[in-house]
Amino acid sequence: MNGFHGNGKRRSYFEGWYLKQQNRDASFALIVSFQADERGRRCASIQTVLSDGAYQYSFPAEAFSAERERFHIRIGENLFREDGILLNLRSPDISGRLCYGPFSAPDTDIMGPFRFVPAMQCRHGVLSFAHRISGSLQIDGRTFDFNGGLGYCETDRGSSFPRRYLWTQCMWEEETPCSVMISAAHVPFLGRSFTGCIGTVFYNGKEYRFATYNGVKLIKWNETGIVLQQKEYHLQAEVLEKKEGSGLVAPVSGKMCRPVRENLACRMRYRFSEGGRQIFDVVSSLASFEYADLERAVPG
């Protein structure tokens, strides 16, 4: 079920959707969210991310509506659906329509058996590994043409983002649209904690999944990248060049107040092999990367 899970949630809850679109030269991302803080104050927001900055737009809870059975969200005059988005944001002005091709969804819930565990701090989901997009956006007086571009969509929900986490995502095109997403995080659980990992490779129509519940081993993960090993599969994401990153906010007990930084478009290298046989070695300047650690306060 890809729809809204927050009906009846009154305190310390957030639910958000991350939509990334890219053309040959640029990327643009949206973070659409609903939140209720510890006092039960409810609101909605839209964060927009460009390689050179980010903006946040706040809305009253009454401006937010979402369906439970499918991805269909409205915030004010802005619409987000599986077949595309419609934007009409002001100050700075961002407007336009993008049409999405069919979503490439995971075969099963990316959380695996952890989707049945109650009261998890944060649950992750992927709605589309990669889909084609068309249309254009007017962003603060500039026109961005996304015809022939690619899109990606994921979601998170819970109470707070993890204390320490890494996330990276990249899209490119070969025979079909291809995508990599890797996430690792500190996970509080029953008074203790562990490091959880979810990763997907969507390559020429086939999904490869890396996950804690599949026995993945995290060889390394820090502000320079991540290395995973799962049976005969080896996956590495390496940061080659990045800027300071765009300033965003993440949830703490349902309130969007934790400063984080995302590199929407940095230069990264992704290597994927099976049994020592290279499947791909891709370098992209439109890769996204985020690393946060509350103890070390390392910028993403």
C-alpha positions in Angstrom: 0.0 0.0 0.0 1.6 3.2 -1.2 -0.9 5.7 0.3 -1.0 7.7 3.5 -0.6 5.9 6.8 -1.1 8.8 9.1 -4.8 8.8 9.6 -5.5 8.8 13.4 -1.9 9.8 14.2 -2.1 12.7 16.6 1.3 13.1 18.2 5.0 12.6 17.4 4.4 11.4 13.9 5.7 12.3 10.5 5.2 11.0 7.0 7.2 12.2 4.0 7.7 11.5 0.3 10.9 12.3 -1.6 10.6 12.9 -5.3 13.7 13.4 -7.4 13.7 14.4 -11.1 16.8 14.9 -13.3 17.6 15.8 -16.9 21.0 15.5 -18.5 22.4 18.5 -16.6 20.4 19.2 -13.4 18.4 17.6 -10.7 15.4 18.9 -8.7 13.9 17.2 -5.6 10.8 17.7 -3.5 10.2 16.5 0.0 6.5 16.5 0.8 5.5 15.9 4.4 2.8 15.8 7.0 3.8 16.0 10.7 2.3 16.1 14.2 4.6 17.2 17.1 4.6 16.0 20.7 1.9 18.5 21.6 -0.4 17.4 18.8 0.2 20.4 16.6 -0.3 19.3 13.0 0.9 20.9 9.8 2.3 20.1 6.3 5.3 21.3 4.4 7.1 21.1 1.0 10.8 21.4 0.8 12.4 22.0 -2.6 16.0 21.1 -3.3 18.3 22.3 -6.1 22.0 21.8 -6.4 22.5 25.5 -5.3 20.0 25.7 -2.5 16.8 24.6 -0.8 13.5 26.3 0.2 10.8 25.4 2.6 7.1 26.1 2.3 4.8 25.6 5.3 1.0 24.9 5.2 -1.7 24.4 7.8 -2.9 20.8 8.3 -6.2 21.7 6.6 -4.3 22.3 3.3 -3.2 18.6 3.3 -5.1 15.7 2.0 -4.0 12.2 1.0 -5.5 8.9 0.0 -4.8 5.7 1.9 -4.8 3.2 -0.9 -2.6 5.0 -3.5 0.0 7.7 -3.8 -2.2 10.8 -4.2 -1.4 13.9 -2.1 -2.6 17.5 -2.3 -1.1 20.4 -0.3 -2.7 23.7 -1.2 -2.5 24.1 -4.9 0.1 21.4 -5.3 -0.6 17.9 -6.4 1.6 14.8 -6.2 0.5 11.5 -7.8 1.9 8.4 -9.5 1.3 9.9 -12.9 2.9 13.2 -12.2 3.1 16.4 -10.1 1.6 19.9 -10.4 3.4 22.8 -8.5 2.2 26.3 -7.7 4.5 27.6 -5.0 5.1 31.2 -4.2 8.1 33.2 -2.8 10.2 31.9 -4.4 8.0 31.0 -7.2 8.0 27.4 -8.5 5.4 26.3 -10.9 4.7 23.8 -13.7 3.6 20.3 -14.4 5.7 17.1 -14.8 4.2 13.8 -16.1 5.6 10.5 -14.9 5.8 7.3 -16.8 4.9 4.0 -15.1 6.6 3.6 -11.7 9.1 0.8 -11.3 8.1 -0.5 -7.9 9.9 -3.1 -5.7 8.7 -6.7 -5.9 7.9 -6.6 -2.2 8.0 -4.1 0.7 11.6 -3.0 1.0 11.4 -3.3 4.9 10.9 -7.0 4.6 10.0 -8.6 7.9 10.7 -5.4 9.7 7.5 -3.9 8.4 5.7 -6.1 11.0 7.7 -4.7 13.9 5.7 -2.1 15.9 6.9 1.3 17.1 10.0 1.5 14.9 11.5 5.0 14.9 11.5 5.3 11.1 10.2 3.1 8.2 11.5 3.4 4.7 9.8 2.6 1.4 10.5 2.9 -2.3 7.7 3.7 -4.6 9.7 3.8 -7.8 13.3 2.9 -8.6 13.2 4.9 -11.8 10.6 6.2 -14.2 10.6 8.5 -17.2 9.4 12.1 -16.9 8.3 14.9 -19.2 7.4 18.5 -18.8 9.1 21.6 -17.4 9.2 23.7 -14.3 9.6 27.5 -13.8 11.9 27.8 -10.7 12.5 31.4 -9.5 12.5 32.8 -13.1 14.5 29.9 -14.6 13.1 27.3 -16.9 14.1 23.6 -16.3 13.2 21.2 -19.1 12.8 17.6 -17.9 11.6 16.1 -21.1 13.3 12.8 -21.5 14.5 12.8 -17.9 14.3 10.3 -15.1 12.5 10.3 -11.8 12.7 8.5 -8.4 10.3 8.3 -5.5 10.6 7.0 -1.9 8.8 7.5 1.4 9.6 7.6 5.2 7.3 7.6 8.2 7.6 7.3 11.9 8.6 9.6 14.7 12.2 10.8 14.1 15.0 10.4 11.6 17.9 8.1 13.0 20.7 9.6 15.0 23.2 8.5 12.5 22.3 7.6 8.9 23.7 7.5 5.3 21.6 7.7 2.1 22.6 7.8 -1.5 20.7 7.5 -4.8 21.7 7.6 -8.4 19.9 7.1 -11.8 21.2 6.6 -15.3 20.1 5.0 -18.5 21.4 2.0 -20.4 19.0 -0.5 -22.1 16.4 0.8 -19.6 16.4 3.3 -16.7 18.7 2.1 -14.0 19.0 3.1 -10.3 20.9 2.6 -7.1 19.7 3.4 -3.6 21.5 2.6 -0.4 20.5 3.5 3.2 22.2 2.6 6.4 21.2 3.9 9.9 21.4 3.5 13.6 18.2 1.8 14.7 16.9 1.9 18.3 15.2 -1.4 19.1 13.7 -2.8 22.4 16.1 -0.7 24.6 19.1 -1.5 22.5 20.2 -0.6 19.0 21.7 -2.0 15.8 22.9 -0.8 12.4 20.3 -1.5 9.8 20.8 -1.4 6.0 18.6 -1.4 2.9 20.0 -1.2 -0.6 18.6 -1.8 -4.0 20.1 -2.0 -7.4 17.6 -1.7 -10.3 19.6 -2.7 -13.4 18.1 -3.3 -16.8 14.8 -4.3 -15.4 16.1 -6.6 -12.6 16.0 -5.8 -8.9 18.9 -6.8 -6.6 18.2 -6.2 -2.9 20.7 -5.7 -0.1 19.2 -5.8 3.4 19.9 -6.6 7.1 17.3 -9.3 6.9 19.1 -10.8 3.9 22.5 -11.0 5.8 24.2 -7.9 4.3 27.6 -6.9 5.8 28.4 -3.3 6.1 32.2 -3.1 5.4 32.3 0.7 5.7 30.0 3.6 5.9 30.9 7.2 6.6 31.0 10.7 5.0 33.1 9.3 2.1 30.6 6.5 1.0 29.6 3.0 1.8 30.6 -0.6 0.9 28.3 -3.6 1.2 28.8 -7.3 0.8 26.0 -9.9 0.6 26.9 -13.4 -0.4 28.5 -13.2 -3.9 27.3 -9.6 -4.4 29.6 -6.5 -3.7 28.3 -3.0 -3.9 30.3 0.2 -3.4 29.3 3.9 -3.5 32.2 6.3 -3.3 32.0 10.1 -3.0 34.4 11.7 -5.5 33.5 15.3 -5.2 30.8 17.2 -3.3 29.9 20.7 -2.1 28.6 21.7 1.3 25.1 20.6 0.5 21.7 22.2 0.7 20.2 22.9 4.1 17.0 20.9 4.9 15.1 20.0 8.1 14.3 16.4 9.3 11.8 15.2 11.9 12.4 14.9 15.6 9.4 13.5 17.5 7.2 14.6 14.6 8.5 18.1 14.4 10.6 19.2 11.4 13.4 20.9 13.3 16.6 19.0 12.8 19.1 20.7 10.4 20.6 18.3 7.8 22.4 18.8 4.5 21.8 16.9 1.3 24.1 16.9 -1.7 21.5 16.6 -4.4 24.0 16.4 -7.3 27.5 15.4 -6.4 30.1 13.3 -8.3 30.0 9.6 -7.2 31.2 6.3 -8.4 29.1 3.1 -8.0 30.5 -0.3 -8.5 28.5 -3.5 -8.5 29.8 -7.1 -9.0 28.8 -10.7 -8.6 31.3 -13.3 -7.7 34.2 -11.0 -8.8 32.5 -10.3 -12.1 31.8 -6.6 -12.7 28.2 -5.8 -13.6 28.6 -2.1 -13.8 31.0 0.7 -12.9 29.2 4.0 -13.1 30.4 7.6 -12.4 27.7 10.3 -12.2 27.7 14.0 -11.4 24.0 13.8 -10.6 24.2 11.4 -7.7 22.6 12.3 -4.4 24.3 11.8 -1.0 23.4 12.5 2.6 25.3 11.6 5.7 24.4 12.8 9.2 25.7 11.9 12.7 24.4 13.8 15.7 27.5 12.9 17.7 30.0 14.1 15.1 27.8 16.7 13.3 29.5 16.0 10.0 27.8 17.9 7.1 26.3 15.8 4.3 
